[in-house]
């Protein structure tokens, strides 16, 4: 394994005896400004579990999956300090999902507004914030998240959501999907 010029190279010989790893299509972490590192790490962990990736291979494979220039530069500088995949997970989370980032996400959850002229559907907007909220610590309750996201929408959509007496994110997504079809 060699680290240079912001690239981590895994010796192909390491993968030679692992047919399931040769078929492994890695997830890509390409933009720290739009991707949530927690979601990426959960998906990567699931992928490793499904393929039965050996512990010693997780760190080099995770390094290959990181394509975001900022994170890649940091990874190249710190790679040999990690020692284990779990240390990498902890350190990259501290770097990209720190208190300031989480505070910014909380503000958006409570203050953002749905853009009718944008590309998102009503449900896609809601789901984007649900995904962001899943990684907050301490977590928001589903009730608090539902109430905060209801306020994102135009008055007539808010009225429908409130009168529907929604109890879960799934109920909200179902209603928003119906409203989108009607619009």
TIVO-2410 file (N, C-alpha, C; in nm, 3 decimals):
# residues 183
REC num residu      c1      c2      c3 atome chaine
REC   1      X   0.083  -0.116   0.000     N      A
REC   1      X   0.000   0.000   0.000    CA      A
REC   1      X   0.089   0.123   0.000     C      A
REC   2      X   0.051   0.224  -0.079     N      A
REC   2      X   0.134   0.343  -0.095    CA      A
REC   2      X   0.045   0.466  -0.089     C      A
REC   3      X   0.091   0.570  -0.019     N      A
REC   3      X   0.018   0.696  -0.011    CA      A
REC   3      X   0.103   0.803  -0.076     C      A
REC   4      X   0.049   0.870  -0.178     N      A
REC   4      X   0.120   0.980  -0.242    CA      A
REC   4      X   0.023   1.066  -0.320     C      A
REC   5      X   0.056   1.193  -0.331     N      A
REC   5      X  -0.024   1.286  -0.412    CA      A
REC   5      X  -0.173   1.272  -0.388     C      A
REC   6      X  -0.212   1.267  -0.263     N      A
REC   6      X  -0.354   1.260  -0.226    CA      A
REC   6      X  -0.424   1.134  -0.274     C      A
REC   7      X  -0.349   1.028  -0.302     N      A
REC   7      X  -0.409   0.902  -0.345    CA      A
REC   7      X  -0.360   0.790  -0.255     C      A
REC   8      X  -0.450   0.701  -0.223     N      A
REC   8      X  -0.413   0.582  -0.149    CA      A
REC   8      X  -0.429   0.465  -0.245     C      A
REC   9      X  -0.320   0.397  -0.273     N      A
REC   9      X  -0.325   0.286  -0.367    CA      A
REC   9      X  -0.319   0.154  -0.292     C      A
REC  10      X  -0.409   0.065  -0.326     N      A
REC  10      X  -0.410  -0.067  -0.267    CA      A
REC  10      X  -0.345  -0.161  -0.368     C      A
REC  11      X  -0.250  -0.236  -0.323     N      A
REC  11      X  -0.182  -0.333  -0.408    CA      A
REC  11      X  -0.285  -0.433  -0.460     C      A
REC  12      X  -0.300  -0.446  -0.594     N      A
REC  12      X  -0.398  -0.540  -0.647    CA      A
REC  12      X  -0.376  -0.683  -0.599     C      A
REC  13      X  -0.252  -0.716  -0.562     N      A
REC  13      X  -0.223  -0.849  -0.511    CA      A
REC  13      X  -0.298  -0.880  -0.383     C      A
REC  14      X  -0.329  -0.777  -0.305     N      A
REC  14      X  -0.406  -0.797  -0.182    CA      A
REC  14      X  -0.546  -0.850  -0.211     C      A
REC  15      X  -0.598  -0.812  -0.327     N      A
REC  15      X  -0.734  -0.852  -0.363    CA      A
REC  15      X  -0.739  -0.982  -0.443     C      A
REC  16      X  -0.625  -1.032  -0.486     N      A
REC  16      X  -0.621  -1.146  -0.577    CA      A
REC  16      X  -0.693  -1.269  -0.524     C      A
REC  17      X  -0.680  -1.300  -0.397     N      A
REC  17      X  -0.742  -1.420  -0.344    CA      A
REC  17      X  -0.883  -1.399  -0.292     C      A
REC  18      X  -0.939  -1.283  -0.314     N      A
REC  18      X  -1.071  -1.249  -0.259    CA      A
REC  18      X  -1.169  -1.224  -0.372     C      A
REC  19      X  -1.229  -1.329  -0.425     N      A
REC  19      X  -1.318  -1.311  -0.539    CA      A
REC  19      X  -1.434  -1.218  -0.507     C      A
REC  20      X  -1.486  -1.223  -0.384     N      A
REC  20      X  -1.597  -1.134  -0.351    CA      A
REC  20      X  -1.553  -0.989  -0.348     C      A
REC  21      X  -1.426  -0.962  -0.314     N      A
REC  21      X  -1.376  -0.825  -0.315    CA      A
REC  21      X  -1.350  -0.776  -0.456     C      A
REC  22      X  -1.312  -0.866  -0.545     N      A
REC  22      X  -1.291  -0.826  -0.683    CA      A
REC  22      X  -1.421  -0.778  -0.746     C      A
REC  23      X  -1.532  -0.828  -0.698     N      A
REC  23      X  -1.663  -0.790  -0.749    CA      A
REC  23      X  -1.724  -0.673  -0.672     C      A
REC  24      X  -1.656  -0.626  -0.569     N      A
REC  24      X  -1.707  -0.521  -0.482    CA      A
REC  24      X  -1.706  -0.387  -0.555     C      A
REC  25      X  -1.823  -0.330  -0.571     N      A
REC  25      X  -1.834  -0.196  -0.625    CA      A
REC  25      X  -1.842  -0.103  -0.506     C      A
REC  26      X  -1.742  -0.018  -0.494     N      A
REC  26      X  -1.736   0.071  -0.379    CA      A
REC  26      X  -1.829   0.190  -0.396     C      A
REC  27      X  -1.888   0.229  -0.286     N      A
REC  27      X  -1.959   0.354  -0.281    CA      A
REC  27      X  -1.855   0.465  -0.294     C      A
REC  28      X  -1.897   0.581  -0.336     N      A
REC  28      X  -1.804   0.692  -0.353    CA      A
REC  28      X  -1.849   0.808  -0.265     C      A
REC  29      X  -1.754   0.860  -0.190     N      A
REC  29      X  -1.778   0.983  -0.113    CA      A
REC  29      X  -1.711   1.094  -0.193     C      A
REC  30      X  -1.791   1.176  -0.261     N      A
REC  30      X  -1.735   1.269  -0.358    CA      A
REC  30      X  -1.747   1.416  -0.322     C      A
REC  31      X  -1.832   1.451  -0.225     N      A
REC  31      X  -1.851   1.593  -0.195    CA      A
REC  31      X  -1.891   1.614  -0.050     C      A
REC  32      X  -1.797   1.659   0.031     N      A
REC  32      X  -1.825   1.677   0.174    CA      A
REC  32      X  -1.925   1.789   0.201     C      A
REC  33      X  -1.951   1.875   0.102     N      A
REC  33      X  -2.046   1.985   0.123    CA      A
REC  33      X  -2.190   1.940   0.102     C      A
REC  34      X  -2.212   1.830   0.032     N      A
REC  34      X  -2.349   1.784   0.007    CA      A
REC  34      X  -2.378   1.646   0.063     C      A
REC  35      X  -2.278   1.562   0.079     N      A
REC  35      X  -2.299   1.427   0.132    CA      A
REC  35      X  -2.279   1.428   0.283     C      A
REC  36      X  -2.362   1.352   0.351     N      A
REC  36      X  -2.349   1.337   0.496    CA      A
REC  36      X  -2.258   1.219   0.524     C      A
REC  37      X  -2.148   1.245   0.593     N      A
REC  37      X  -2.049   1.140   0.617    CA      A
REC  37      X  -2.110   1.023   0.695     C      A
REC  38      X  -2.201   1.050   0.786     N      A
REC  38      X  -2.264   0.942   0.862    CA      A
REC  38      X  -2.341   0.847   0.774     C      A
REC  39      X  -2.414   0.900   0.677     N      A
REC  39      X  -2.488   0.814   0.584    CA      A
REC  39      X  -2.392   0.732   0.498     C      A
REC  40      X  -2.287   0.797   0.451     N      A
REC  40      X  -2.187   0.725   0.370    CA      A
REC  40      X  -2.124   0.612   0.450     C      A
REC  41      X  -2.085   0.639   0.574     N      A
REC  41      X  -2.020   0.537   0.657    CA      A
REC  41      X  -2.115   0.422   0.689     C      A
REC  42      X  -2.243   0.453   0.713     N      A
REC  42      X  -2.341   0.345   0.738    CA      A
REC  42      X  -2.354   0.257   0.614     C      A
REC  43      X  -2.364   0.319   0.497     N      A
REC  43      X  -2.378   0.243   0.373    CA      A
REC  43      X  -2.253   0.161   0.344     C      A
REC  44      X  -2.137   0.220   0.370     N      A
REC  44      X  -2.011   0.149   0.347    CA      A
REC  44      X  -2.000   0.030   0.442     C      A
REC  45      X  -2.037   0.049   0.567     N      A
REC  45      X  -2.035  -0.059   0.666    CA      A
REC  45      X  -2.128  -0.173   0.622     C      A
REC  46      X  -2.246  -0.139   0.576     N      A
REC  46      X  -2.342  -0.239   0.528    CA      A
REC  46      X  -2.284  -0.315   0.408     C      A
REC  47      X  -2.221  -0.243   0.319     N      A
REC  47      X  -2.158  -0.305   0.201    CA      A
REC  47      X  -2.048  -0.402   0.246     C      A
REC  48      X  -1.966  -0.359   0.339     N      A
REC  48      X  -1.859  -0.447   0.390    CA      A
REC  48      X  -1.917  -0.571   0.455     C      A
REC  49      X  -2.023  -0.554   0.532     N      A
REC  49      X  -2.087  -0.670   0.597    CA      A
REC  49      X  -2.145  -0.766   0.494     C      A
REC  50      X  -2.213  -0.713   0.393     N      A
REC  50      X  -2.275  -0.798   0.291    CA      A
REC  50      X  -2.170  -0.879   0.214     C      A
REC  51      X  -2.055  -0.818   0.191     N      A
REC  51      X  -1.949  -0.885   0.115    CA      A
REC  51      X  -1.852  -0.961   0.204     C      A
REC  52      X  -1.867  -0.951   0.336     N      A
REC  52      X  -1.778  -1.021   0.426    CA      A
REC  52      X  -1.634  -0.973   0.418     C      A
REC  53      X  -1.616  -0.843   0.406     N      A
REC  53      X  -1.481  -0.785   0.393    CA      A
REC  53      X  -1.404  -0.804   0.523     C      A
REC  54      X  -1.283  -0.854   0.510     N      A
REC  54      X  -1.195  -0.875   0.626    CA      A
REC  54      X  -1.160  -0.740   0.688     C      A
REC  55      X  -1.142  -0.739   0.818     N      A
REC  55      X  -1.112  -0.616   0.891    CA      A
REC  55      X  -0.989  -0.544   0.834     C      A
REC  56      X  -0.887  -0.618   0.798     N      A
REC  56      X  -0.763  -0.557   0.748    CA      A
REC  56      X  -0.782  -0.488   0.612     C      A
REC  57      X  -0.890  -0.519   0.542     N      A
REC  57      X  -0.915  -0.460   0.410    CA      A
REC  57      X  -1.007  -0.337   0.417     C      A
REC  58      X  -1.075  -0.318   0.528     N      A
REC  58      X  -1.174  -0.210   0.537    CA      A
REC  58      X  -1.112  -0.071   0.523     C      A
REC  59      X  -1.003  -0.045   0.591     N      A
REC  59      X  -0.941   0.087   0.584    CA      A
REC  59      X  -0.891   0.119   0.443     C      A
REC  60      X  -0.816   0.030   0.376     N      A
REC  60      X  -0.772   0.062   0.239    CA      A
REC  60      X  -0.889   0.079   0.143     C      A
REC  61      X  -0.994  -0.002   0.159     N      A
REC  61      X  -1.110   0.012   0.070    CA      A
REC  61      X  -1.186   0.141   0.099     C      A
REC  62      X  -1.198   0.177   0.225     N      A
REC  62      X  -1.263   0.304   0.260    CA      A
REC  62      X  -1.183   0.421   0.201     C      A
REC  63      X  -1.052   0.411   0.206     N      A
REC  63      X  -0.967   0.516   0.150    CA      A
REC  63      X  -0.989   0.530   0.000     C      A
REC  64      X  -1.008   0.419  -0.068     N      A
REC  64      X  -1.035   0.424  -0.213    CA      A
REC  64      X  -1.171   0.483  -0.243     C      A
REC  65      X  -1.265   0.467  -0.152     N      A
REC  65      X  -1.401   0.518  -0.173    CA      A
REC  65      X  -1.409   0.669  -0.156     C      A
REC  66      X  -1.315   0.728  -0.086     N      A
REC  66      X  -1.316   0.872  -0.064    CA      A
REC  66      X  -1.256   0.943  -0.185     C      A
REC  67      X  -1.339   1.020  -0.256     N      A
REC  67      X  -1.295   1.092  -0.374    CA      A
REC  67      X  -1.305   1.244  -0.357     C      A
REC  68      X  -1.374   1.289  -0.254     N      A
REC  68      X  -1.385   1.432  -0.226    CA      A
REC  68      X  -1.245   1.490  -0.206     C      A
REC  69      X  -1.207   1.595  -0.280     N      A
REC  69      X  -1.069   1.647  -0.271    CA      A
REC  69      X  -1.026   1.687  -0.130     C      A
REC  70      X  -1.110   1.755  -0.055     N      A
REC  70      X  -1.074   1.796   0.081    CA      A
REC  70      X  -1.051   1.675   0.170     C      A
REC  71      X  -1.147   1.583   0.170     N      A
REC  71      X  -1.138   1.465   0.256    CA      A
REC  71      X  -1.024   1.375   0.211     C      A
REC  72      X  -1.002   1.366   0.082     N      A
REC  72      X  -0.892   1.284   0.028    CA      A
REC  72      X  -0.756   1.339   0.072     C      A
REC  73      X  -0.741   1.471   0.070     N      A
REC  73      X  -0.615   1.533   0.113    CA      A
REC  73      X  -0.592   1.506   0.262     C      A
REC  74      X  -0.698   1.522   0.341     N      A
REC  74      X  -0.687   1.494   0.485    CA      A
REC  74      X  -0.653   1.347   0.508     C      A
REC  75      X  -0.721   1.260   0.436     N      A
REC  75      X  -0.698   1.116   0.450    CA      A
REC  75      X  -0.554   1.079   0.416     C      A
REC  76      X  -0.501   1.136   0.310     N      A
REC  76      X  -0.363   1.107   0.272    CA      A
REC  76      X  -0.264   1.153   0.377     C      A
REC  77      X  -0.294   1.265   0.439     N      A
REC  77      X  -0.204   1.318   0.543    CA      A
REC  77      X  -0.211   1.236   0.672     C      A
REC  78      X  -0.326   1.178   0.701     N      A
REC  78      X  -0.348   1.111   0.829    CA      A
REC  78      X  -0.355   0.959   0.821     C      A
REC  79      X  -0.351   0.902   0.703     N      A
REC  79      X  -0.379   0.760   0.682    CA      A
REC  79      X  -0.306   0.667   0.779     C      A
REC  80      X  -0.176   0.683   0.792     N      A
REC  80      X  -0.098   0.589   0.874    CA      A
REC  80      X  -0.118   0.610   1.023     C      A
REC  81      X  -0.183   0.717   1.060     N      A
REC  81      X  -0.211   0.742   1.202    CA      A
REC  81      X  -0.335   0.666   1.249     C      A
REC  82      X  -0.422   0.629   1.157     N      A
REC  82      X  -0.547   0.564   1.194    CA      A
REC  82      X  -0.526   0.426   1.254     C      A
REC  83      X  -0.449   0.346   1.188     N      A
REC  83      X  -0.425   0.210   1.235    CA      A
REC  83      X  -0.540   0.115   1.203     C      A
REC  84      X  -0.663   0.156   1.231     N      A
REC  84      X  -0.779   0.069   1.207    CA      A
REC  84      X  -0.889   0.146   1.135     C      A
REC  85      X  -0.975   0.070   1.075     N      A
REC  85      X  -1.092   0.127   1.008    CA      A
REC  85      X  -1.181   0.201   1.108     C      A
REC  86      X  -1.198   0.147   1.227     N      A
REC  86      X  -1.281   0.212   1.329    CA      A
REC  86      X  -1.224   0.347   1.369     C      A
REC  87      X  -1.093   0.358   1.379     N      A
REC  87      X  -1.030   0.487   1.409    CA      A
REC  87      X  -1.055   0.586   1.296     C      A
REC  88      X  -1.045   0.538   1.172     N      A
REC  88      X  -1.078   0.623   1.057    CA      A
REC  88      X  -1.220   0.674   1.067     C      A
REC  89      X  -1.315   0.585   1.094     N      A
REC  89      X  -1.456   0.625   1.106    CA      A
REC  89      X  -1.475   0.734   1.211     C      A
REC  90      X  -1.412   0.716   1.324     N      A
REC  90      X  -1.423   0.813   1.432    CA      A
REC  90      X  -1.363   0.947   1.392     C      A
REC  91      X  -1.244   0.944   1.335     N      A
REC  91      X  -1.174   1.068   1.299    CA      A
REC  91      X  -1.243   1.144   1.185     C      A
REC  92      X  -1.288   1.073   1.083     N      A
REC  92      X  -1.352   1.141   0.971    CA      A
REC  92      X  -1.487   1.198   1.014     C      A
REC  93      X  -1.554   1.131   1.105     N      A
REC  93      X  -1.680   1.183   1.158    CA      A
REC  93      X  -1.654   1.311   1.237     C      A
REC  94      X  -1.550   1.312   1.319     N      A
REC  94      X  -1.516   1.432   1.395    CA      A
REC  94      X  -1.479   1.548   1.303     C      A
REC  95      X  -1.415   1.516   1.193     N      A
REC  95      X  -1.375   1.620   1.097    CA      A
REC  95      X  -1.495   1.679   1.023     C      A
REC  96      X  -1.583   1.592   0.974     N      A
REC  96      X  -1.689   1.636   0.883    CA      A
REC  96      X  -1.827   1.648   0.946     C      A
REC  97      X  -1.844   1.599   1.066     N      A
REC  97      X  -1.976   1.604   1.130    CA      A
REC  97      X  -1.960   1.659   1.272     C      A
REC  98      X  -1.884   1.765   1.284     N      A
REC  98      X  -1.854   1.825   1.413    CA      A
REC  98      X  -1.974   1.907   1.464     C      A
REC  99      X  -1.959   1.966   1.581     N      A
REC  99      X  -2.068   2.042   1.643    CA      A
REC  99      X  -2.115   2.158   1.556     C      A
REC 100      X  -2.023   2.227   1.489     N      A
REC 100      X  -2.062   2.339   1.403    CA      A
REC 100      X  -2.146   2.293   1.286     C      A
REC 101      X  -2.107   2.183   1.224     N      A
REC 101      X  -2.183   2.130   1.110    CA      A
REC 101      X  -2.323   2.087   1.156     C      A
REC 102      X  -2.330   2.018   1.271     N      A
REC 102      X  -2.459   1.974   1.322    CA      A
REC 102      X  -2.546   2.094   1.360     C      A
REC 103      X  -2.487   2.197   1.415     N      A
REC 103      X  -2.562   2.317   1.449    CA      A
REC 103      X  -2.619   2.382   1.324     C      A
REC 104      X  -2.541   2.385   1.219     N      A
REC 104      X  -2.588   2.440   1.091    CA      A
REC 104      X  -2.706   2.360   1.037     C      A
REC 105      X  -2.699   2.228   1.047     N      A
REC 105      X  -2.808   2.141   1.001    CA      A
REC 105      X  -2.933   2.165   1.085     C      A
REC 106      X  -2.917   2.176   1.216     N      A
REC 106      X  -3.032   2.204   1.303    CA      A
REC 106      X  -3.099   2.336   1.264     C      A
REC 107      X  -3.019   2.437   1.237     N      A
REC 107      X  -3.076   2.566   1.194    CA      A
REC 107      X  -3.157   2.551   1.066     C      A
REC 108      X  -3.102   2.476   0.970     N      A
REC 108      X  -3.174   2.455   0.844    CA      A
REC 108      X  -3.304   2.378   0.868     C      A
REC 109      X  -3.301   2.281   0.957     N      A
REC 109      X  -3.422   2.204   0.986    CA      A
REC 109      X  -3.531   2.295   1.042     C      A
REC 110      X  -3.493   2.388   1.126     N      A
REC 110      X  -3.592   2.475   1.189    CA      A
REC 110      X  -3.621   2.603   1.111     C      A
REC 111      X  -3.539   2.638   1.010     N      A
REC 111      X  -3.559   2.767   0.944    CA      A
REC 111      X  -3.575   2.762   0.793     C      A
REC 112      X  -3.543   2.651   0.730     N      A
REC 112      X  -3.548   2.646   0.585    CA      A
REC 112      X  -3.692   2.653   0.536     C      A
REC 113      X  -3.706   2.683   0.407     N      A
REC 113      X  -3.838   2.693   0.343    CA      A
REC 113      X  -3.833   2.616   0.212     C      A
REC 114      X  -3.940   2.544   0.183     N      A
REC 114      X  -3.951   2.470   0.058    CA      A
REC 114      X  -3.961   2.569  -0.059     C      A
REC 115      X  -3.884   2.544  -0.165     N      A
REC 115      X  -3.884   2.629  -0.284    CA      A
REC 115      X  -3.973   2.567  -0.390     C      A
REC 116      X  -4.089   2.626  -0.410     N      A
REC 116      X  -4.184   2.573  -0.511    CA      A
REC 116      X  -4.125   2.573  -0.651     C      A
REC 117      X  -4.035   2.664  -0.678     N      A
REC 117      X  -3.975   2.674  -0.811    CA      A
REC 117      X  -3.850   2.588  -0.826     C      A
REC 118      X  -3.813   2.519  -0.721     N      A
REC 118      X  -3.693   2.435  -0.724    CA      A
REC 118      X  -3.718   2.301  -0.789     C      A
REC 119      X  -3.618   2.216  -0.783     N      A
REC 119      X  -3.624   2.085  -0.847    CA      A
REC 119      X  -3.687   1.977  -0.760     C      A
REC 120      X  -3.696   2.001  -0.629     N      A
REC 120      X  -3.744   1.898  -0.537    CA      A
REC 120      X  -3.896   1.890  -0.534     C      A
REC 121      X  -3.944   1.768  -0.514     N      A
REC 121      X  -4.086   1.750  -0.486    CA      A
REC 121      X  -4.108   1.778  -0.338     C      A
REC 122      X  -4.233   1.787  -0.297     N      A
REC 122      X  -4.265   1.808  -0.156    CA      A
REC 122      X  -4.203   1.698  -0.070     C      A
REC 123      X  -4.222   1.574  -0.112     N      A
REC 123      X  -4.172   1.460  -0.035    CA      A
REC 123      X  -4.019   1.452  -0.037     C      A
REC 124      X  -3.957   1.483  -0.150     N      A
REC 124      X  -3.810   1.478  -0.159    CA      A
REC 124      X  -3.748   1.581  -0.065     C      A
REC 125      X  -3.808   1.698  -0.055     N      A
REC 125      X  -3.759   1.801   0.037    CA      A
REC 125      X  -3.766   1.749   0.181     C      A
REC 126      X  -3.879   1.693   0.216     N      A
REC 126      X  -3.898   1.640   0.351    CA      A
REC 126      X  -3.795   1.530   0.380     C      A
REC 127      X  -3.780   1.439   0.287     N      A
REC 127      X  -3.691   1.325   0.305    CA      A
REC 127      X  -3.544   1.369   0.316     C      A
REC 128      X  -3.506   1.473   0.244     N      A
REC 128      X  -3.368   1.523   0.254    CA      A
REC 128      X  -3.337   1.565   0.397     C      A
REC 129      X  -3.432   1.631   0.461     N      A
REC 129      X  -3.408   1.675   0.599    CA      A
REC 129      X  -3.419   1.561   0.700     C      A
REC 130      X  -3.503   1.464   0.672     N      A
REC 130      X  -3.508   1.346   0.759    CA      A
REC 130      X  -3.373   1.276   0.757     C      A
REC 131      X  -3.313   1.263   0.638     N      A
REC 131      X  -3.181   1.200   0.626    CA      A
REC 131      X  -3.074   1.278   0.701     C      A
REC 132      X  -3.078   1.409   0.691     N      A
REC 132      X  -2.981   1.491   0.764    CA      A
REC 132      X  -3.000   1.473   0.915     C      A
REC 133      X  -3.123   1.468   0.959     N      A
REC 133      X  -3.153   1.460   1.102    CA      A
REC 133      X  -3.114   1.326   1.163     C      A
REC 134      X  -3.107   1.221   1.084     N      A
REC 134      X  -3.076   1.089   1.139    CA      A
REC 134      X  -2.936   1.083   1.201     C      A
REC 135      X  -2.850   1.175   1.163     N      A
REC 135      X  -2.712   1.173   1.212    CA      A
REC 135      X  -2.685   1.277   1.321     C      A
REC 136      X  -2.786   1.351   1.361     N      A
REC 136      X  -2.765   1.453   1.464    CA      A
REC 136      X  -2.748   1.391   1.601     C      A
REC 137      X  -2.661   1.455   1.680     N      A
REC 137      X  -2.644   1.411   1.818    CA      A
REC 137      X  -2.646   1.533   1.908     C      A
REC 138      X  -2.734   1.540   2.004     N      A
REC 138      X  -2.839   1.442   2.032    CA      A
REC 138      X  -2.946   1.448   1.923     C      A
REC 139      X  -3.013   1.336   1.902     N      A
REC 139      X  -3.111   1.330   1.793    CA      A
REC 139      X  -3.236   1.411   1.825     C      A
REC 140      X  -3.303   1.453   1.719     N      A
REC 140      X  -3.434   1.516   1.733    CA      A
REC 140      X  -3.538   1.404   1.742     C      A
REC 141      X  -3.641   1.427   1.819     N      A
REC 141      X  -3.750   1.328   1.820    CA      A
REC 141      X  -3.823   1.336   1.687     C      A
REC 142      X  -3.889   1.230   1.651     N      A
REC 142      X  -3.966   1.229   1.526    CA      A
REC 142      X  -4.074   1.336   1.530     C      A
REC 143      X  -4.136   1.356   1.646     N      A
REC 143      X  -4.238   1.459   1.663    CA      A
REC 143      X  -4.181   1.598   1.637     C      A
REC 144      X  -4.065   1.629   1.698     N      A
REC 144      X  -4.004   1.761   1.678    CA      A
REC 144      X  -3.964   1.783   1.533     C      A
REC 145      X  -3.912   1.679   1.470     N      A
REC 145      X  -3.872   1.689   1.331    CA      A
REC 145      X  -3.994   1.713   1.241     C      A
REC 146      X  -4.098   1.640   1.266     N      A
REC 146      X  -4.222   1.654   1.190    CA      A
REC 146      X  -4.276   1.796   1.201     C      A
REC 147      X  -4.279   1.850   1.321     N      A
REC 147      X  -4.330   1.987   1.342    CA      A
REC 147      X  -4.240   2.090   1.274     C      A
REC 148      X  -4.109   2.072   1.286     N      A
REC 148      X  -4.017   2.167   1.225    CA      A
REC 148      X  -4.028   2.164   1.072     C      A
REC 149      X  -4.039   2.047   1.014     N      A
REC 149      X  -4.045   2.036   0.868    CA      A
REC 149      X  -4.179   2.080   0.813     C      A
REC 150      X  -4.283   2.068   0.890     N      A
REC 150      X  -4.415   2.118   0.847    CA      A
REC 150      X  -4.405   2.267   0.817     C      A
REC 151      X  -4.329   2.339   0.897     N      A
REC 151      X  -4.315   2.484   0.880    CA      A
REC 151      X  -4.238   2.522   0.753     C      A
REC 152      X  -4.176   2.427   0.686     N      A
REC 152      X  -4.103   2.456   0.562    CA      A
REC 152      X  -4.197   2.488   0.447     C      A
REC 153      X  -4.318   2.439   0.454     N      A
REC 153      X  -4.408   2.439   0.338    CA      A
REC 153      X  -4.500   2.560   0.335     C      A
REC 154      X  -4.556   2.587   0.215     N      A
REC 154      X  -4.654   2.695   0.204    CA      A
REC 154      X  -4.774   2.670   0.295     C      A
REC 155      X  -4.843   2.776   0.327     N      A
REC 155      X  -4.953   2.773   0.422    CA      A
REC 155      X  -5.055   2.663   0.394     C      A
REC 156      X  -5.096   2.646   0.269     N      A
REC 156      X  -5.199   2.545   0.237    CA      A
REC 156      X  -5.149   2.403   0.261     C      A
REC 157      X  -5.021   2.378   0.238     N      A
REC 157      X  -4.963   2.246   0.264    CA      A
REC 157      X  -4.953   2.226   0.416     C      A
REC 158      X  -4.913   2.331   0.487     N      A
REC 158      X  -4.907   2.322   0.634    CA      A
REC 158      X  -5.045   2.288   0.691     C      A
REC 159      X  -5.148   2.352   0.640     N      A
REC 159      X  -5.284   2.325   0.688    CA      A
REC 159      X  -5.320   2.178   0.669     C      A
REC 160      X  -5.288   2.124   0.554     N      A
REC 160      X  -5.317   1.982   0.526    CA      A
REC 160      X  -5.240   1.892   0.622     C      A
REC 161      X  -5.114   1.924   0.644     N      A
REC 161      X  -5.030   1.841   0.731    CA      A
REC 161      X  -5.079   1.846   0.875     C      A
REC 162      X  -5.115   1.963   0.920     N      A
REC 162      X  -5.162   1.978   1.058    CA      A
REC 162      X  -5.298   1.911   1.076     C      A
REC 163      X  -5.389   1.933   0.982     N      A
REC 163      X  -5.522   1.873   0.995    CA      A
REC 163      X  -5.519   1.721   0.981     C      A
REC 164      X  -5.417   1.667   0.915     N      A
REC 164      X  -5.404   1.521   0.901    CA      A
REC 164      X  -5.357   1.457   1.032     C      A
REC 165      X  -5.317   1.539   1.128     N      A
REC 165      X  -5.271   1.489   1.259    CA      A
REC 165      X  -5.163   1.381   1.242     C      A
REC 166      X  -5.061   1.416   1.165     N      A
REC 166      X  -4.953   1.323   1.134    CA      A
REC 166      X  -4.878   1.282   1.259     C      A
REC 167      X  -4.843   1.155   1.266     N      A
REC 167      X  -4.771   1.101   1.382    CA      A
REC 167      X  -4.632   1.050   1.348     C      A
REC 168      X  -4.599   1.040   1.219     N      A
REC 168      X  -4.469   0.983   1.182    CA      A
REC 168      X  -4.420   1.045   1.051     C      A
REC 169      X  -4.292   1.027   1.027     N      A
REC 169      X  -4.234   1.073   0.902    CA      A
REC 169      X  -4.295   0.999   0.783     C      A
REC 170      X  -4.323   0.871   0.801     N      A
REC 170      X  -4.383   0.793   0.692    CA      A
REC 170      X  -4.520   0.850   0.655     C      A
REC 171      X  -4.600   0.885   0.754     N      A
REC 171      X  -4.731   0.946   0.727    CA      A
REC 171      X  -4.714   1.079   0.654     C      A
REC 172      X  -4.614   1.157   0.694     N      A
REC 172      X  -4.588   1.285   0.629    CA      A
REC 172      X  -4.548   1.265   0.483     C      A
REC 173      X  -4.460   1.170   0.458     N      A
REC 173      X  -4.416   1.143   0.322    CA      A
REC 173      X  -4.531   1.096   0.233     C      A
REC 174      X  -4.618   1.014   0.289     N      A
REC 174      X  -4.734   0.965   0.213    CA      A
REC 174      X  -4.825   1.082   0.177     C      A
REC 175      X  -4.854   1.167   0.275     N      A
REC 175      X  -4.941   1.283   0.250    CA      A
REC 175      X  -4.877   1.377   0.149     C      A
REC 176      X  -4.750   1.406   0.163     N      A
REC 176      X  -4.682   1.498   0.072    CA      A
REC 176      X  -4.680   1.442  -0.070     C      A
REC 177      X  -4.665   1.312  -0.084     N      A
REC 177      X  -4.671   1.249  -0.214    CA      A
REC 177      X  -4.807   1.267  -0.278     C      A
REC 178      X  -4.914   1.251  -0.200     N      A
REC 178      X  -5.051   1.271  -0.251    CA      A
REC 178      X  -5.072   1.416  -0.290     C      A
REC 179      X  -5.026   1.509  -0.208     N      A
REC 179      X  -5.041   1.650  -0.238    CA      A
REC 179      X  -4.967   1.688  -0.364     C      A
REC 180      X  -4.849   1.630  -0.384     N      A
REC 180      X  -4.769   1.658  -0.504    CA      A
REC 180      X  -4.844   1.614  -0.629     C      A
REC 181      X  -4.908   1.497  -0.623     N      A
REC 181      X  -4.984   1.446  -0.738    CA      A
REC 181      X  -5.101   1.538  -0.769     C      A
REC 182      X  -5.164   1.590  -0.665     N      A
REC 182      X  -5.279   1.679  -0.684    CA      A
REC 182      X  -5.238   1.815  -0.741     C      A
REC 183      X  -5.115   1.856  -0.717     N      A
REC 183      X  -5.069   1.988  -0.757    CA      A
REC 183      X  -5.045   1.991  -0.903     C      A
***
